[in-house]
Amino acid sequence: MIQTIELMVVKEVIPIEIQPGTILSINTKEVTSHTHGFHKYPAKFIPHIPKWAIGKYLNGSGNRTILDPFCGSGTTLVEGLLAGHNVIGLDVDPLSSLITKVKTTPIDSKILNEVINWLTRSIKQTKKGEFEPECKTIEHWFSRNAINKLSIIRTLINQVLKEFGSSKEFKDIQYLLLICFSSIIRRVSNADNESQKTYVSHTKIKEPEEVYSVFFPQLELFVERLKTYFHLVNTKLATKIICTSSTESIDIKLKGENIDLAVTSPPYIKAIDYIYNQMVELFWIGDLLGLESQAKQNKKKKGYIGTKYIHKVEFKDYTPYNTMLGIDKLDKKLQQIYDSDKKNGHKHSFVTYKYFADMEKHFSEMAKCLSEGTPYVMVVGDSSVSDIYFATSDFLVEIAERNGFKIRNKWGYKIKNRYMRFDRKGRGGLIEIDWVLEFIRN
Ligand SMILES: C[S@@+](CC[C@H](N)C(=O)[O-])C[C@H]1O[C@@H](n2cnc3c(N)ncnc32)[C@H](O)[C@@H]1O
């Protein structure tokens, strides 16, 4: 067990070797460089972490393969390509997969500019769009003016392939335009900009930004950032993004890829409801992700690790006394939740049990894909459930170790001056320190 705690303040660069138990205080403003800042995403990790892991474990060699099995908005992939490696990202969330794709796909700037000029001209000439979100309460979320303008943009993005042809190049441009469009939606809506849950605050009244005055500069930013990013990246490197769960058949999905390093940050216990977080965006692009209706969204929510979207019938037969994980301290905590929280204890105990059971499936899958000696770096925070503290990181170490991994180091970090749109506080309770677990496949 790692016990020494040492506080160390660092600026932009994390030292390669870190003493076990050290807590770094990372002072950074640099989280939106390159294509990192294209789209908000809850619980993003700072680019410094994958950059550090790549520097430590793949230093001196290029053209290796990095996997992030919970890739979210693609931070690891963006850094992996920059460092000269092939990258693979898996995530169950369809919007995250599209964001990652756009951040890591090179586009010819001349052709992109041609499409953007057409789009800009067409927007100015169009009075009314055809696209209508499948939402009866849309006027609660947006002003009439915003609805009209968003509808015009979305209608015209739909026409790109008809206007220019449906080759891969134009499909990639269409994806880029969709993510650029999606990235401004929260800002122009009535919903609070910073909150992880999507809601219209009646106490903190928001003045939404005007659609075109945000969209056009955002397009310029995308063009500029992509150009400078791909100036630094070898476009021959391979990028693979798969929208899928990381708890089942990862080896089949990876089709024998040789992975040299895995870096990730999985969800936390009682994780963020990613789909709820993306609600206003999904009104406008959900149809392209199979998430246009509430029913489809609710069905999808069940596949996320840490989801609280669980019906009573699913846990009616569960108790922490008849179903255990076989880790004494953890099983006792699950019983404590069950016994002490009269209102939600049964459900919370099950949600927490399921979180660890799913993470166990994940480690056992990863063990099939990584060969002996391959490093796996995981960032995770501890949480509290029903006011009971869970040292999630320690329990994950135990679970990983019984599934073919060996822990080599554990250290932590806090972030100062962060700019994340959605910060990392408040997920499932107590999360102040993110723990970095350095495993090796044994
Ligand atoms: C903490 S976030 C990762 C954020 C990422 N590091 C970034 O910088 O954007 C965790 C991710 O796990 C994904 N996830 C949840 N359950 C999953 C599952 N069963 N399989 C794959 N991904 C899952 C969520 O959709 C979310 O994107």
The ligand as a Gaussian input file, in Angstrom:
#p B3LYP/6-31G(d) Opt

LIG

0 1
 C      -14.005000      10.522000     -17.478000
 S      -14.692000      10.378000     -19.078000
 C      -13.281000      10.339000     -20.121000
 C      -12.862000      11.728000     -20.513000
 C      -11.640000      11.742000     -21.431000
 N      -10.440000      11.356000     -20.731000
 C      -11.449000      13.130000     -22.014000
 O      -10.419000      13.753000     -21.787000
 O      -12.376000      13.627000     -22.676000
 C      -15.237000       8.724000     -19.067000
 C      -15.821000       8.211000     -20.382000
 O      -16.203000       6.846000     -20.203000
 C      -17.264000       6.599000     -21.121000
 N      -17.928000       5.341000     -20.774000
 C      -18.838000       5.089000     -19.794000
 N      -19.187000       3.807000     -19.807000
 C      -18.489000       3.204000     -20.794000
 C      -18.409000       1.878000     -21.300000
 N      -19.153000       0.897000     -20.806000
 N      -17.558000       1.622000     -22.321000
 C      -16.821000       2.621000     -22.882000
 N      -16.871000       3.903000     -22.461000
 C      -17.684000       4.194000     -21.427000
 C      -18.127000       7.854000     -21.002000
 O      -18.947000       7.985000     -22.135000
 C      -17.057000       8.938000     -20.878000
 O      -16.777000       9.486000     -22.144000

